[in-house]
Amino acid sequence: MRAWKNEKRAGPESVAMDAIIKKFPEARSEAPGERPTREEAEAAVELLIRWAGDDPAREGLRETPARVAKAYEELFGGYRQDAAAALGRVFEEVGGYDDVVLVRNIDFHSHCEHHMVPIIGKAHVAYLPAGPVLGLSKISRVVDIFARRLQTQEKMTVQIASAIEEALQPRGVAVVLEAEHLCMAMRGVRTKGSTTITTAFHGIFAKDRQERDRVLSMMRLSA
């Protein structure tokens, strides 16, 4: 581990990093782009608790930095998973089936990349096979992989559709996400109960209005 100079830093981000380095001098990542250590993450949580106005040394908060770091490993586990690998296996023997495959009401939990506050919703994912089909659990899996990252709902919708299109090369893909954003419910305008709907249509669902209406009807959504 290289030694760090004691140069004077300015600004809140530098002050925060100074506090982390002071508490865990051995834990500083070697490179700016390298993933921080668990110790750095826990120290950052402790700093945020202090910034919020509480005492991280009090009984109820002593283990909180460690718990938050552990929870974040699960909540943001999508960064360490590959959607293409999850969709890699397909089934060729489909008995001549060539109509829409739809998985509705896939629950997901994500986090807004602007405020790191939860997004809670459901995904509806359909595709029109050109031959091979996916295992149904793979569709839910790819939704979960992209959800477990810092996201915007719009970007996540496109990512799911693009991953399925690239893996399967179907005749069409349709993805609809319906979600409540707690950054709107808990802060700012504080609008509770409102939902956001985003869509992505590839192939025949983008080109043919009848086919798009059909798949949206199967999802029980209006066009």
C-alpha positions as semicolon CSV with decimal commas, in nm:
position;residue;x (nm);y (nm);z (nm)
1;M;0,000;0,000;0,000
2;R;0,146;0,331;-0,103
3;A;0,187;0,623;0,139
4;W;-0,042;0,923;0,100
5;K;0,070;1,283;0,123
6;N;-0,079;1,510;0,386
7;E;-0,156;1,786;0,137
8;K;-0,434;2,032;0,223
9;R;-0,767;1,950;0,055
10;A;-1,071;2,169;0,004
11;G;-1,441;2,106;-0,042
12;P;-1,690;1,869;0,125
13;E;-1,591;1,564;-0,082
14;S;-1,227;1,607;0,019
15;V;-1,319;1,655;0,383
16;A;-1,524;1,333;0,368
17;M;-1,235;1,141;0,213
18;D;-0,994;1,282;0,474
19;A;-1,222;1,148;0,747
20;I;-1,232;0,804;0,586
21;I;-0,855;0,791;0,538
22;K;-0,799;0,906;0,896
23;K;-1,020;0,630;1,037
24;F;-0,897;0,357;0,799
25;P;-0,558;0,464;0,661
26;E;-0,483;0,112;0,543
27;A;-0,803;0,080;0,344
28;R;-0,755;0,337;0,065
29;S;-0,804;0,188;-0,283
30;E;-0,494;0,174;-0,500
31;A;-0,655;0,334;-0,806
32;P;-0,924;0,607;-0,838
33;G;-1,148;0,376;-1,042
34;E;-1,105;0,071;-0,820
35;R;-1,396;-0,048;-0,608
36;P;-1,357;0,084;-0,250
37;T;-1,298;-0,159;0,032
38;R;-1,564;-0,268;0,282
39;E;-1,386;-0,056;0,546
40;E;-1,409;0,254;0,327
41;A;-1,779;0,192;0,267
42;E;-1,849;0,152;0,639
43;A;-1,655;0,469;0,719
44;A;-1,855;0,659;0,458
45;V;-2,182;0,542;0,618
46;E;-2,056;0,650;0,958
47;L;-1,975;0,991;0,815
48;L;-2,325;1,024;0,669
49;I;-2,480;0,935;1,005
50;R;-2,279;1,213;1,166
51;W;-2,374;1,453;0,885
52;A;-2,742;1,366;0,935
53;G;-2,705;1,476;1,298
54;D;-2,686;1,154;1,494
55;D;-2,412;0,980;1,691
56;P;-2,278;0,665;1,521
57;A;-2,132;0,557;1,854
58;R;-2,469;0,521;2,027
59;E;-2,598;0,168;2,084
60;G;-2,858;0,157;1,807
61;L;-2,615;0,278;1,541
62;R;-2,290;0,102;1,632
63;E;-2,342;-0,181;1,383
64;T;-2,528;0,027;1,124
65;P;-2,228;0,102;0,896
66;A;-2,152;-0,270;0,866
67;R;-2,519;-0,355;0,809
68;V;-2,557;-0,089;0,540
69;A;-2,245;-0,206;0,357
70;K;-2,373;-0,565;0,365
71;A;-2,719;-0,456;0,245
72;Y;-2,568;-0,254;-0,040
73;E;-2,380;-0,562;-0,161
74;E;-2,719;-0,727;-0,214
75;L;-2,917;-0,423;-0,330
76;F;-2,655;-0,332;-0,592
77;G;-2,546;-0,684;-0,678
78;G;-2,645;-0,628;-1,040
79;Y;-2,313;-0,458;-1,108
80;R;-2,139;-0,790;-1,054
81;Q;-2,373;-0,988;-1,279
82;D;-2,380;-1,020;-1,657
83;A;-2,722;-1,009;-1,824
84;A;-2,585;-1,164;-2,144
85;A;-2,453;-1,461;-1,946
86;A;-2,788;-1,500;-1,767
87;L;-2,965;-1,514;-2,105
88;G;-2,706;-1,737;-2,266
89;R;-2,899;-2,064;-2,263
90;V;-3,193;-2,103;-2,502
91;F;-3,422;-2,394;-2,591
92;E;-3,450;-2,505;-2,953
93;E;-3,723;-2,769;-2,910
94;V;-4,041;-2,566;-2,880
95;G;-4,291;-2,796;-3,057
96;G;-4,357;-2,546;-3,334
97;Y;-4,457;-2,264;-3,097
98;D;-4,418;-1,927;-3,271
99;D;-4,645;-1,683;-3,084
100;V;-4,588;-1,427;-2,809
101;V;-4,415;-1,530;-2,487
102;L;-4,513;-1,296;-2,206
103;V;-4,411;-1,281;-1,840
104;R;-4,623;-1,030;-1,648
105;N;-4,603;-0,872;-1,305
106;I;-4,235;-0,931;-1,234
107;D;-4,173;-0,751;-0,905
108;F;-3,857;-0,543;-0,890
109;H;-3,686;-0,303;-0,652
110;S;-3,430;-0,057;-0,781
111;H;-3,275;0,273;-0,670
112;C;-3,297;0,612;-0,835
113;E;-2,953;0,719;-0,954
114;H;-3,028;1,083;-0,866
115;H;-3,116;1,040;-0,496
116;M;-3,040;0,670;-0,423
117;V;-3,400;0,628;-0,305
118;P;-3,602;0,313;-0,390
119;I;-3,802;0,255;-0,706
120;I;-4,065;-0,016;-0,655
121;G;-4,250;-0,163;-0,948
122;K;-4,352;-0,440;-1,183
123;A;-4,212;-0,537;-1,521
124;H;-4,405;-0,692;-1,810
125;V;-4,175;-0,851;-2,068
126;A;-4,280;-1,011;-2,398
127;Y;-4,107;-1,136;-2,708
128;L;-4,208;-1,302;-3,035
129;P;-3,961;-1,584;-3,096
130;A;-3,792;-1,646;-3,427
131;G;-3,710;-2,003;-3,326
132;P;-3,542;-2,059;-2,987
133;V;-3,706;-1,952;-2,660
134;L;-3,573;-1,852;-2,321
135;G;-3,634;-2,026;-1,993
136;L;-3,904;-1,819;-1,822
137;S;-3,692;-1,764;-1,511
138;K;-3,426;-1,600;-1,730
139;I;-3,661;-1,312;-1,809
140;S;-3,718;-1,242;-1,440
141;R;-3,345;-1,280;-1,384
142;V;-3,249;-1,014;-1,636
143;V;-3,502;-0,772;-1,485
144;D;-3,347;-0,831;-1,143
145;I;-2,991;-0,781;-1,271
146;F;-3,066;-0,438;-1,417
147;A;-3,285;-0,341;-1,120
148;R;-3,001;-0,401;-0,875
149;R;-2,809;-0,099;-1,001
150;L;-2,848;0,276;-0,971
151;Q;-3,106;0,345;-1,238
152;T;-3,349;0,565;-1,419
153;Q;-3,666;0,381;-1,515
154;E;-3,625;0,486;-1,877
155;K;-3,274;0,345;-1,902
156;M;-3,367;0,021;-1,727
157;T;-3,657;-0,035;-1,970
158;V;-3,425;-0,004;-2,270
159;Q;-3,156;-0,223;-2,110
160;I;-3,398;-0,512;-2,054
161;A;-3,535;-0,496;-2,409
162;S;-3,191;-0,466;-2,568
163;A;-3,047;-0,756;-2,367
164;I;-3,327;-0,989;-2,476
165;E;-3,303;-0,878;-2,838
166;E;-2,927;-0,930;-2,848
167;A;-2,943;-1,271;-2,679
168;L;-3,235;-1,419;-2,873
169;Q;-3,272;-1,223;-3,200
170;P;-3,653;-1,259;-3,182
171;R;-3,904;-1,107;-3,422
172;G;-4,000;-0,855;-3,156
173;V;-3,952;-0,749;-2,794
174;A;-4,188;-0,545;-2,576
175;V;-4,103;-0,422;-2,226
176;V;-4,328;-0,217;-1,999
177;L;-4,227;-0,102;-1,651
178;E;-4,473;0,043;-1,398
179;A;-4,314;0,186;-1,086
180;E;-4,348;0,421;-0,794
181;H;-4,050;0,645;-0,727
182;L;-3,999;0,716;-0,358
183;C;-3,788;1,019;-0,446
184;M;-4,125;1,174;-0,541
185;A;-4,319;1,024;-0,248
186;M;-4,069;1,094;0,031
187;R;-3,913;1,425;-0,079
188;G;-3,967;1,712;-0,319
189;V;-4,330;1,724;-0,432
190;R;-4,417;1,427;-0,201
191;T;-4,669;1,278;-0,441
192;K;-4,773;0,944;-0,293
193;G;-4,925;0,667;-0,499
194;S;-4,835;0,803;-0,842
195;T;-4,679;0,559;-1,086
196;T;-4,461;0,601;-1,392
197;I;-4,496;0,383;-1,702
198;T;-4,215;0,338;-1,953
199;T;-4,208;0,124;-2,266
200;A;-3,961;-0,018;-2,515
201;F;-4,067;-0,187;-2,839
202;H;-3,829;-0,358;-3,080
203;G;-3,889;-0,537;-3,409
204;I;-4,247;-0,611;-3,508
205;F;-4,386;-0,444;-3,193
206;A;-4,223;-0,117;-3,300
207;K;-4,334;-0,140;-3,663
208;D;-4,681;-0,297;-3,647
209;R;-4,945;-0,112;-3,444
210;Q;-5,177;-0,413;-3,441
211;E;-4,910;-0,636;-3,294
212;R;-4,818;-0,370;-3,039
213;D;-5,183;-0,331;-2,937
214;R;-5,215;-0,708;-2,909
215;V;-4,921;-0,745;-2,676
216;L;-5,032;-0,447;-2,466
217;S;-5,378;-0,607;-2,443
218;M;-5,214;-0,926;-2,319
219;M;-5,038;-0,712;-2,058
220;R;-5,379;-0,552;-1,988
221;L;-5,249;-0,207;-2,067
222;S;-5,387;0,050;-2,308
223;A;-5,175;0,162;-2,606
